[in-house]
Amino acid sequence: QLQASGGGLVQAGGSLRLSCAATRRTFSSYNMGWFRQAPGKEREFVAAISRSGGTRYYADSVKGRFTISRGNAKNTVYLQMNNLKPEDTAVYYCAADMEWYRMVARGTPEYWGKGTLVTVSS
C-alpha cells in the first residue's frame, strides 16, 4: 500500500527527493511520516506531516535540511533532503497512521512501506 522511491547514491552536500505513493483511496485521512534505519542501528523517526499538511514535525538531526510535503491529489508524500551528510545514510521508510501521537511519539505507525536506500558518500 505504501511504496517509497527516489533513493540512491549522492555526495555529501547533495540533495535527493524521496517519494511515497499510497494506494489507499483514503490517503488524505492519514498522517504520513518518514523513518530511517542506518546499518547496525535502530529505526528512527525523521519527519511527519498531518492529514491536511498544516502541521509538520522533524527530528532535530534533520531540521533545516529536510522538508516533508504531501500531495493529496496524487496520494503521495515527499521528503526533500538537502545538504546531505554521510550520517544520513540509511534505508528510508514511509509510514502512515490516523493517530499522530502513535507515529510521532511512539514511533509505531500503523502502516509501513518498503524502504528505499539512501547512501551519502563523503
C-alpha positions, -999 to 999 in steps of 0.1 A, spaced: 0 0 0 30 23 5 58 23 -20 88 45 -14 112 55 -42 139 81 -50 168 67 -31 203 65 -45 239 75 -41 248 111 -36 278 130 -24 278 149 8 262 183 4 240 170 -23 202 166 -25 176 139 -31 139 138 -31 121 107 -18 85 99 -28 60 76 -13 29 66 -32 -1 53 -13 -27 31 -29 -54 38 -4 -82 60 -16 -84 74 20 -48 87 18 -59 122 29 -73 107 62 -38 96 73 -9 114 89 22 105 69 58 101 81 93 91 72 116 69 93 151 56 86 174 28 97 211 30 94 233 -1 93 236 -15 128 212 10 143 176 10 153 149 26 131 144 63 140 118 89 133 127 115 106 97 136 98 59 137 98 31 157 82 -5 159 93 -35 150 72 -41 185 59 -4 193 56 -8 221 81 15 205 107 50 192 101 74 178 127 111 169 123 138 151 142 164 175 154 191 158 133 173 168 100 156 201 109 165 228 85 178 204 59 148 181 52 113 191 41 83 168 42 53 176 20 23 158 6 1 159 -25 -33 145 -15 -45 147 -51 -17 123 -61 -18 102 -29 19 109 -24 42 122 3 76 136 -3 108 141 16 132 167 1 166 161 16 192 189 11 228 193 24 230 155 29 256 142 53 272 107 55 253 101 87 221 104 67 230 71 50 201 47 58 171 28 44 143 53 45 107 41 51 74 59 47 47 53 72 10 61 77 -12 64 107 -45 80 116 -31 87 151 -4 114 152 9 105 186 13 68 178 35 76 149 55 107 161 59 100 198 59 62 199 74 55 165 50 27 159 28 38 129 0 16 118 14 11 83 49 8 69 61 9 33 90 -8 18 122 11 22 145 29 -2 182 31 3 200 64 6 238 64 5 257 96 11 294 95 3 320 117 20 
